[in-house]
Structure formats: C-alpha cells, structure tokens
Amino acid sequence: MSAVFLLDANDRMDAVRFSGLWNTLNAPSLGFACHLNWKNYPYTAIIVPGEGPEDPHTQLSALGKFRLTLAVESFNRQLAPFIIVSGGAVHPAHTDFVEAAEMRHFLIERFHIPERNIVTEPYARHTTTNLRNASRYLQIIGAPQNKPALIVTDPRQGDYISSSAFFNRNKAELKCEPGAIGQKITPFSTIFIPNNDCNLIDTWDPLDP
C-alpha cells in the first residue's frame, strides 16, 4: 500500500495507465497474429525504441519521427508483420505524452499503417526495458521462439545497444539479458533474438507492469 501511495504522489501510475491493453490498443494485432503465417517474414517484428522530446508540449521528437520513418521503410519491404513501438511517459519529466501512444498515432496518421500491424508497448523507461518489454510482447502474440526481430533506430542508439556497456547495464538493472544482440545488417537495423527467460515481472519494481 505504501508503494502505491508513493507512486501516486509522484504521478507514476504507469503500471495501471493502460489497463486492458490487449483488449484495446493491441487487440487488432493480437487477433492478426493468431492467423499469421510467420514463415512469410524473415523477422517477427520491427522494434522501435522511443525518443522523448525536450519540450513537454511536443508529442514526438524529430529523432523519434526519424526512427519511425526508418521502421516504415523496413515494414514496407515486408521484413516483419509488426512494428512494436516502445516507450512510456518518460521524457521530459512529468510529460503528459506516452511515447508509444504518440508513435502509434504517427504511424497511423502519417503512414497509414493498419492498427493490426502495430503493437503498442507504453511502459518502458529505458533502452533496457524497451527490449525486455518488446520481448514479452512477442511472446504474448505467439511469435516463434528463436526467430529474430529487428531493432530499427538511429546509429547512435544502435551502437549503444551493441556495446558491452549496454550488456552490463542489463545485467545490473534487469539481472538478465532481454535478448541476444546480433549483427547490424544496416547502419539503422540490428538483429535481436528475444530471451524468454528474461520476461518475468520484477516484483521489486513497482513501475514494472
């Protein structure tokens, strides 16, 4: 009870903000996955980590839009059936905008991506949880184990994801690796094989939904 009080006092009720996510925003993608032939695609999903703007009144940063544009290019090449947009109400502090929700809206309005092809992950706070939560969501939609996903982002973040510093951060903060980081196939895309053993909810983290 004390944890709930402290979260509410700090406006961090992230874990209940999207109650029923798989019956609302992600219902179309979950239904589509049930009838999908995964063999038609080289990757299970295109994972796009969020990038919060500096201005609290701006929905998406320029870099966030750039990442989404890259993701759409990969999606239009039929590399994967889903785009996973990942990011919570993180940056700047006390923002009213949830990165993943704004990314989803941008994909639909700007690029006319069907709702059934978008998986919304609105909780992640760092690159570590971007990948861990995306790995969880791939398991929920029934993506084949050991079939890779594709992380699509800018080169700076791509280099960080491939670094030993990121590996060590995962071990320190998550106590596991959210997945194996494979080779970069372009400057903007990196292979990712989810680790289902890292999908358990951290009961010691009150912001882990």
Secondary structure, DSSP 4 states (H G I P E B T S, - for coil): -HHHHHHHHTT--HHHHTTTGGGTTTHHHHHHHHT--GGG-SSS-EEEE----SSTT-SS-HHHHHHHHHHHHHHHTTS-S-EEEE--S-SSTT-S--HHHHHHHHHHHHH---GGGEEEE----SHHHHHHHHHHHHHHTTPPTT--EEEE--HHHHHHHTSHHHHHHHHHHTSS-SEEEEEEEETTEEEEEE-GGG-S--TT-TT--
